[in-house]
């Protein structure tokens, strides 16, 4: 395997430029798909390589249930610095798995709690809660529902309310919660993917902003609604659920809405900074996938040869 087993652990760094540039130079829909896809592949590859290192490290531990041949020098020579890397990979992989399970469980718990809280209400697409805390978010499900409080609606005009509902429906229809959950799990699997998670949290909101502006026919109304809501909103109950407006990149969202609509190009030109960054991320993702596949096949063949018949 050699150094190829370590490459997927650091290749997420190749996606940092596109995580920054995609927010400004790509259509939000394109940026979301690109960043989420790159995050998912890079996270899987790094986790696979951690698992391969853990196998080598576990085979060195006394009393382990693995075949004795798996601790032979021929196997250990396949991994550089096998004594350190193999043993460090054991707690690292367990930490990754525990963190991902916790994030997935929290996402499911929030959705189930919200579902139980709304169980006695009419099955309408929009649920208005009599609450003095202003917030609005999209609750995914088989029929998806927009949750908004009376306090939030009281601060918006009629056209701004239409913008809010259009924004939240734009989160539900393309299932933005899946993108958010994917990048959340990817960032838990490899901390180098955190900039991509932050970028996707922004691009999904921009995607919904553009869809809302197209539906109601006014970018300025959506910008005004986002700005008003950001001043008072509590936000969504989970980072994997899409809310209407929270503190953070709201000024950039408002500025983008006050400007022209982004071009709906599928892939940026190579002769632009965004294009170079996108192709760099694609190359890093490809190398990561090939490295993890090469390492997995190589270790399988070595362990097969070392396993006594």
N, C-alpha and C positions, 0 to 999 in steps of 0.2 A: 504493500500500500504506500509506504513512504510518506512524503509530505502531503500527498493527495488527500489523506484522511483529515488533515487539519484545514485544508483550504475552505471547505464549506462553513467553517466556524467564523471565518473572517471576511469571506466574500460579500456578505451584506453591506460592507463598507462601499462597494461599488455602486450601490443604489442610493447613497446619500445625495449625490448631485441631482438626480431626477426627483427625489422627494421634495427638494426645494424648488426646482425649476418648474415641475409639473403644475404646481399651484397657480403659477402666473402665465404659463405659455401653452397649456393644453386645455381643451374643453374639459370641464369637471367630470363628465361621464367617462371620457377616455382616460383621464388621470386616475380616477377611482379604480377602473378595471385594471389598468397597468400596475398601479402600486399594490393593489390587493393581490393580484396574480404573482407578482415578483415576491411579495412578502410570504405568501403561502409556500411557494416552491423553495425559497431560501430557508425557511423555517424547517420544512420537512427534511431537507438535505443536511442541515446542521444537526438535527436530532438523530438522523440515521447514523451520522459519523460519531456522535457521542455514544450511541448504542454499541457501535463496533469497538470503540475504545474501551467501553465498559466490559465487554466480553473478554478482551485481553487482560484488563485489570482484575476482573473477578477470577480468572483462571490462575492468577498468582496468589490468591488468598488461601491460606490453609483451611482444609475442611470444606471447600466449596463443592457443590454437587456436579460440576462440569467434568468431562472426561480428563484423565491425567495428561493425555497427549496434548491438550490445549495449552499447557504451560511449558511445552518444550521450547528450547532456544530458537528453533526455526520459526515458531509462531511469534515469539516476542520480537524477533528481528524484523518482522513485517511492520512494526510501529516504532518510529523514532522516539527515544526517551520513554520506552514502554513502562518502566517502573513508575515514573511520575505521572505521565499522561493517563495511563490505564487506571490508576487508583484515584486520580482527581476526577476522572469521568464518572465514577460511580455516584458520588454525592451530587455531582452536577446534573446528571440525568434524572435522578430522583427529584431534585429541586425543580427541574423543568416540568416534569410530569405533574408534580404536586401543584405547581403554580397554574398550569393549564387547566387541570381539573377544578381547581378553586374558581378560576375565572368562568369556566363553563357552568359550574354549579351556581355561581352568583347570578349569572345571566338568566338561567332557568328559574331560579328562586324569585327574582324580581318579576319576571313575566307571570309566574304562577300567582304571586301575591296580588299583582294588578288584576289578573283574571278573576280571582276570587272576590276582590273588592267590587268588581263590576258585575258579578254574577246575577244580582237581583235587579239590574237595570235593563231597560229595553235594548234589544240587539240592534242598535242603530250604528251607523258608521262614525258618527260624532257623538261623544259623551261629554256633556258639560257638568262639571262637578261644582257644587256650592261651597267653594273654598276661598278663604281670604288670601291664600298664598298663590301668587301668579305663576303659572307654568303651563306649558303645552308640550306634548310629545306624541310620537307615533307608537302605538302598541301593536307589534306584529302578531299575527295569528292567521287562522284559516280565512277569516274575513277582515282582519285588520281594523283597528279603530283609532280615531284621533281623540286624545284625551286633553281637555282644556278646562280651565277653571273660570268661574265667573269673574274673579279678580283680574285675570288676564284679558278677558273680553271687554271688561269695563274701561280699559285703558286704550282700546283701539276703536277706530271709526269703522263704519260698515265696509268700506273698500279694503281697509287693513285687515279686517276679520276674514274677508274672502281670501286675501293673500296668505293669511295664516293657515286656513284650511287647505288651500291649494298646495302650500309648502309641505304640510304634513302628509297629504295624500301622495305627494311626489316622493316622500320617504317610503311609503308603504308599497306602492306599485312595483318599484324595482327591487324591493326587499333590501334596503340599505342596512338593516340590522345584521345581515349575513356578512357584508363587507366589514362592518365594524367589529363583529365578533372574530372574524378571521384574522384581522390585523392585530387585535388584542391578544389572541392566542399566539400569533407569530412573534410579537414583542416579548411575550413571556418565555417563548422557546429560545430566543436569541436577543439579548439586549441591544445588539447593533441594529435591530429592526425598529426600534422605537421612533426614530424620525419618520419612518414610513407610516406608522400608526397615527402619529400626529397629523401628517399630511392627509391621510384618508379621512380622518375626522373632519378636516376642513373641506376637502373636495366633495364629500357627500352633502354637506350643507350648501355648498355652492351649486351642486347639481340640482338640489331641491329648489334653491333660489331661482335658478334659470327656468326650471319647469313651471314654477309658480308665476313668474313674470310672463311666460308665454301664455299661460292659461287665462290670466286676468287682463293681459294686454297692457300692463304698465310696470316698468322696471322701477320707477320712482316710488310707486305705492308700496311695493315689496321692500324696497330699501328703507322707507319710513317705518314700516311695520317691524322690520328686523331691529332697527335702531331703538324704537320705543320698547320693544319686548326685552332687549338686552339690558336695559336700565333697571328692570324690576324682576326679571325671570329668575326662578330658582334653578331651572334646568331639568333635564331628564333624570329619572331615578337611577340610571346606570349608564356607564360610558358606552355600552353596546346598544343602547336605544337612542334614536335620533330625536333631539329636542328642537324647538323652534329657534331660540336664541339664548346663548349663554355668554358669559364674559370670555374674552380671549380674542379670537380673530374677527370679531364683529366689525370693527372699522374697515378691515380689508374687504369683507363681504359687502358692506354698504358702498364702498368706493367702486367695487366691481360692478354693482348694480346700477350705479349712476353713470357708468361708462357704457360703451357699445357691447352688444352681446358677443360672446366668444365664438370664433369660427369652429364649426363642428367637423374638424379634420380628424381622420381616423388615426394617423400616425404622423409625428412631426418630421420635417425634412432633416436629413442628415447634416445639412449645412447651416444648422442653427444650434444654439447652445442647448436648447431643450432636446433637439434631435440627437446630439452627441451624448447627452446624459442618458436619454432613453436607450440608445443602442449600447452604451456602456453597461447599463443595468441589465439589459438583455444578455449581453456577453457574459457578465458576471454570473447571472442565473444559469446560463447554459454550462459554463465551466463548473459551477457548483454541482449541478445535476450529474454531469459526466464524472466528476471526482468522487461523489458519493456512490455512484453506480460502480465505478471501477474498484473502489475500496471494498464495497460489499461483495462483489464477485471474487476479488482476490482473497479476501479473508475466508470466504466460504470454501474456496478450493484448498487453501492452506489448512483449514480446520478439518476438512474432509480427509486430506492426506495424513493428518496427524491423529485422526481418530482410529483407535485399534479396532480391528474387525472382531 
